[in-house]
């Protein structure tokens, strides 16, 4: 990469390159578009990539290849001599397959290799304020989603689908109101128990491009309706609003909200609780509501 410091675009998608992303990528100080998707890259994503402060597009998706197994003779190394380092093996078709140590499995009589970008997503996205496309899908990335991604005010596409990311979905993503936020196919989604399947309220309420926006469990529609009611009735001034509009609280646990076994609101009792503003039309969409008590408040307007 020496001598390329003035280039603005490096577009190498779908070229079957294999190897790691070099730390020398940081020398491309004017780079605005970096496309390395659909190759055979492996290893970790270097932190140096986030020193490219002019970066607008970063595409690293689809760098996971099928697991392939080789005899030790095809890898030029006996099992007993392997010490956990990266390894390259040559199959019968003459194609060389390489992986870092994290992608090597040993099982007599084979070495099995899985090429992939792996490790954690680097922190430090606050250094890339112009980023509008970030695609890292279909790799083996682990760990949590960095909170700093929520500060990318210009981002239009955030695609982290089909990795092995864990932890909670960060509420910071709820600020990405004009973004396609794609997270399905990660351990944080598929490995949850039913009672843990809930996305941040701000993400479900603000970000219509969230790929779980219409999922009734991850983003219960009645939770959004109650948030709208809360806002229009000046909820921040209520006498008691315990649990209301907390990012990860089930709306059925909010103060004086009662639900049936299906999680539908049946009782909303908020009399003499300092409500003001107006009654939101969202209440009319709570189709299972049986009891509503809003007496002795300061609500205005028509019902």
For each residue, the residues with C-beta under 8 A, 3 or more apart:
1: 4 22 24 25 27 28
2: 24 27
3:
4: 1 7 27 28
5: 27 28 29 30
6: 30
7: 4 10 28 30 31
8: 30 31 32 33 54
9: 31 32 33
10: 7 28 31 33 34 35 36
11: 33 35
12: 15 17 35 36 39
13: 35 36 37 38 39 59
14: 37 38 39
15: 12 39
16: 39 40
17: 12 36 39 40 41
18: 39 40 41 42 96 97 98 115
19: 41 42 98
20: 41 42 43 44 100
21: 25 36 41 43 45 46 49 117
22: 1 25 46
23: 26 46 48
24: 1 2 27 48
25: 1 21 22 28 34 46 48 49 52
26: 23 29 46 48 49 51 52
27: 1 2 4 5 24
28: 1 4 5 7 10 25 31 34 52
29: 5 26 52 53 54
30: 5 6 7 8 54
31: 7 8 9 10 28 34 52 54 55
32: 8 9 54 55 56 57 130
33: 8 9 10 11 55 56 57
34: 10 25 28 31 49 52 55 57 58 59
35: 10 11 12 13 57 59
36: 10 12 13 17 21 39 41 59 60 63
37: 13 14 59 60 61 62 63 135
38: 13 14 61 62 63
39: 12 13 14 15 16 17 18 36 63
40: 16 17 18 63 65 115
41: 17 18 19 20 21 36 60 63 115 117
42: 18 19 20 63 98 99 100 103 115 116 117 118
43: 20 21 86 100 117 118 119
44: 20 100 117 118 119 120
45: 21 49 60 117 119 121 122 136 141
46: 21 22 23 25 26 49 122
47: 50 51 122 123 124
48: 23 24 25 26 51
49: 21 25 26 34 45 46 52 55 58 122
50: 47 122 124 125 127 128
51: 26 47 48 127
52: 25 26 28 29 31 34 49 55 128
53: 29 127 128 129 130
54: 8 29 30 31 32 130
55: 31 32 33 34 49 52 58 128 130 131
56: 32 33 130 131 132 133
57: 32 33 34 35 131 132 133
58: 34 49 55 128 131 133 134 135 136
59: 13 34 35 36 37 133 135
60: 36 37 41 45 63 117 135 136 139
61: 37 38 135 136 137 138 139 159
62: 37 38 137 138 139
63: 36 37 38 39 40 41 42 60 115 116 117 138 139
64: 114 115 116 117 138 139 140
65: 40 68 97 114 115 116
66: 114
67: 105 112 113 114
68: 65 89 91 97 112 113 114
69: 107 110 111 112 113
70: 74 75 89 90 91 97 110 111 112 113
71: 74 75 109 110 111
72: 75 77 78 79 109 110 111
73: 76
74: 70 71 89 90 91 111
75: 70 71 72 87 88 89 90 111
76: 73 89
77: 72 81 82 87 111
78: 72 81 82
79: 72 82 106 108 111
80:
81: 77 78
82: 77 78 79 85 87 104 106 111
83:
84: 101 104
85: 82 101
86: 43 98 99 100 101 104
87: 75 77 82 98 99 101 104 111 113
88: 75 96 97 98
89: 68 70 74 75 76 96 97 98 111 113
90: 70 74 75 94 95 96 97
91: 68 70 74 94 95 97
92:
93:
94: 90 91
95: 90 91
96: 18 88 89 90
97: 18 65 68 70 88 89 90 91 113 115
98: 18 19 42 86 87 88 89 113 115
99: 42 86 87 102 103 104 113 114 115 116
100: 20 42 43 44 86 103 104 118
101: 84 85 86 87 104
102: 99 118 119
103: 42 99 100 113 114 115 116 118 140
104: 82 84 86 87 99 100 101 111 112 113
105: 67 111 112 113 114
106: 79 82 110 111 112
107: 69 110 112
108: 79
109: 71 72
110: 69 70 71 72 106 107
111: 69 70 71 72 74 75 77 79 82 87 89 104 105 106
112: 67 68 69 70 104 105 106 107
113: 67 68 69 70 87 89 97 98 99 103 104 105
114: 64 65 66 67 68 99 103 105 140
115: 18 40 41 42 63 64 65 97 98 99 103
116: 42 63 64 65 99 103 139 140
117: 21 41 42 43 44 45 60 63 64 136 139 140 141
118: 42 43 44 100 102 103 139 140 141 142
119: 43 44 45 102 141 142 143
120: 44 141 142 143 144
121: 45 136 141 143 145 146 160 165
122: 45 46 47 49 50 146
123: 47 146 148
124: 47 50 127 146 148
125: 50 128 131 146 148 149 151 152
126: 129 148 151
127: 50 51 53 124
128: 50 52 53 55 58 125 131 152
129: 53 126 151 152 153 154
130: 32 53 54 55 56 154
131: 55 56 57 58 125 128 134 152 154 155
132: 56 57 154 155 156 157
133: 56 57 58 59 155 156 157
134: 58 131 149 152 155 157 158 159
135: 37 58 59 60 61 157 159
136: 45 58 60 61 117 121 139 141 159 160 163
137: 61 62 159 160 161 162 163 182 185
138: 61 62 63 64 161 162 163
139: 60 61 62 63 64 116 117 118 136 162 163
140: 64 103 114 116 117 118 163 164
141: 45 117 118 119 120 121 136 160 163 164 165
142: 118 119 120 163 164 165 166
143: 119 120 121 165 166 167
144: 120 165 166 167 168 170
145: 121 149 160 165 167 169 170 173 183
146: 121 122 123 124 125 149
147: 150 170 172
148: 123 124 125 126 151 152 172
149: 125 134 145 146 152 155 158 170 172 173
150: 147 170 171 172 173 174 175 176
151: 125 126 129 148 172 175
152: 125 128 129 131 134 148 149 155 158 176
153: 129 175
154: 129 130 131 132
155: 131 132 133 134 149 152 158 176 179
156: 132 133 178 179 180
157: 132 133 134 135 179 180 182
158: 134 149 152 155 173 176 179 180 181 182
159: 61 134 135 136 137 180 182
160: 121 136 137 141 145 163 165 182 183 186
161: 137 138 182 183 184 185 186 211
162: 137 138 139 184 185 186
163: 136 137 138 139 140 141 142 160 185 186
164: 140 141 142 186 187
165: 121 141 142 143 144 145 160 183 186 187 188
166: 142 143 144 186 187 188 191
167: 143 144 145 188
168: 144 188 200 248
169: 145 173 183 188 199 200 203
170: 144 145 147 149 150 173 200
171: 150 174 200 201 202 203 247 248
172: 147 148 149 150 151 175
173: 145 149 150 158 169 170 176 181 200 203 207 210
174: 150 171 200 201 202 203 205 206 207 247
175: 150 151 153 172 202 206
176: 150 152 155 158 173 179 181 207
177: 206 207
178: 156 209
179: 155 156 157 158 176 207 209
180: 156 157 158 159 209 211
181: 158 173 176 203 207 209 210 211
182: 137 157 158 159 160 161 211
183: 145 160 161 165 169 186 188 189 210 211 212
184: 161 162 189 211 212
185: 137 161 162 163 189 190
186: 160 161 162 163 164 165 166 183 189 190
187: 164 165 166 190 191
188: 165 166 167 168 169 183 191 192
189: 183 184 185 186 192 212 218
190: 185 186 187
191: 166 187 188
192: 188 189 196 197
193: 196 197
194: 197 217
195:
196: 192 193
197: 192 193 194 217 218
198: 217 218 220 248 250
199: 169 203 204 210 212 218 219
200: 168 169 170 171 173 174 203 204 247 248
201: 171 174 204 205 223 224 227 245 246 247 248 249
202: 171 174 175 205 206 207 247
203: 169 171 173 174 181 199 200 206 207 210 219
204: 199 200 201 207 210 212 213 218 219 220 223 224
205: 174 201 202 224 227
206: 174 175 177 202 203
207: 173 174 176 177 179 181 202 203 204 210 213
208: 213
209: 178 179 180 181 213
210: 173 181 183 199 203 204 207 213 219
211: 161 180 181 182 183 184
212: 183 184 189 199 204 215 218 219
213: 204 207 208 209 210 219
214: 219
215: 212 218 219
216: 219 220 221
217: 194 197 198 220
218: 189 197 198 199 204 212 215
219: 199 203 204 210 212 213 214 215 216 223 224
220: 198 204 216 217 223 224 250 251 263
221: 216 224 225 285
222: 225 226 251 263 264 265 285 286
223: 201 204 219 220 226 227 250 251
224: 201 204 205 219 220 221 227 228
225: 221 222 228 229 280 282 283 285 286
226: 222 223 229 230 244 251 254 257 265 282 286
227: 201 205 223 224 230 231 245
228: 224 225 231 232 280 282
229: 225 226 232 233 235 279 280 282 283
230: 226 227 233 235 241 244 245
231: 227 228 234 235 280
232: 228 229 277 278 279 280 282
233: 229 230 238 275 276 277 278 279 280 297 299
234: 231 237 238 275 276 277
235: 229 230 231 238 241 244 245 275
236: 241
237: 234 274 276
238: 233 234 235 241 244 270 273 274 275
239: 272 273 274
240: 255 256 273
241: 230 235 236 238 244 245 254 255
242: 254 255
243: 246 249 253 254 255
244: 226 230 235 238 241 254 255
245: 201 227 230 235 241
246: 201 243 249
247: 171 174 200 201 202
248: 168 171 198 200 201
249: 201 243 246 253 254
250: 198 220 223 253 263
251: 220 222 223 226 254 257 259 265
252: 257 258 259 263 265
253: 243 249 250 257
254: 226 241 242 243 244 249 251 257
255: 240 241 242 243 244 270
256: 240 267 268 269 270 273
257: 226 251 252 253 254 265 267 268
258: 252 265 266 267 268 269
259: 251 252 262 263 264 265 266
260: 263 264 266 288
261:
262: 259 288
263: 220 222 250 252 259 260
264: 222 259 260 286 287 288
265: 222 226 251 252 257 258 259 268 286 288 289
266: 258 259 260 288 289 290 291
267: 256 257 258 289 290 291 292
268: 256 257 258 265 283 286 289 291 292 293 294
269: 256 258 291 292 293
270: 238 255 256 273 275 293 294 297
271: 293 294 295 296 297
272: 239 295 296 297
273: 238 239 240 256 270 297
274: 237 238 239 297 298
275: 233 234 235 238 270 294 297 298 299
276: 233 234 237 297 298 299 300
277: 232 233 234 299 300
278: 232 233 299 300 301
279: 229 232 233 283 294 299 301 303
280: 225 228 229 231 232 233 283
281: 284 285
282: 225 226 228 229 232 285 286
283: 225 229 268 279 280 286 289 292
284: 281
285: 221 222 225 281 282
286: 222 225 226 264 265 268 282 283 289
287: 264
288: 260 262 264 265 266
289: 265 266 267 268 283 286 292
290: 266 267
291: 266 267 268 269
292: 267 268 269 283 289
293: 268 269 270 271
294: 268 270 271 275 279 297 299
295: 271 272
296: 271 272
297: 233 270 271 272 273 274 275 276 294
298: 274 275 276
299: 233 275 276 277 278 279 294
300: 276 277 278
301: 278 279
302:
303: 279
